[in-house]
């Protein structure tokens, strides 16, 4: 019964994030808003860490199961992915360089001011 209560708290926070997204039409996913809400509630002490400790431990210990569908899809569509793999590599490389440059310049700006 304790796990159900803890899961209901997490689900309620997720639903709150989705509701905020739908009402405000901001381009941030509802689950991200839910994580921000959960972080805020935990940081302010509204929700104690012990309140959701068991369900979060259960989810974290079984997280590898969440990667099974993705792995199966990659194996199933490997031929399709292989045709565009070089494009993915270019995108990852260019975006990594952009992130490194923006982070470096931002750090220099912060140090300068």
Steps between C-alpha positions, in 0.01 A plus 500: 500500500794728573638459146159583352485821704851596391426417136184713524708795621742466207213452254319803641807716453535371143133579429549848649791558261295382201207718606722807531642430154155467343360811670797727433602360157868534587737289287633298794395135541267431789730239650780758520265742673405218735867443584541872569193491725632191681843661543339816638282305742797295619726806531248699702419206724134478401567138409757319709742267326384211716144550369592369154818307580367145442336566162800692368734221611276245328491698176875561501580136570283388206598778260678261265162354405407837351778464244380165365244643251754749366762227458253272321398784268862574415560135419179476297571814297879466485506496118296819486717669760819391323395688185493832688767428763750741345241778519446430870876505556533838326213646705650370826846630411383847391264543795776388740735760357228765531435406862871510582536843336193650667599361839855632464390847395237511773757406763736768371220758515417403858867521600541835323205661673 
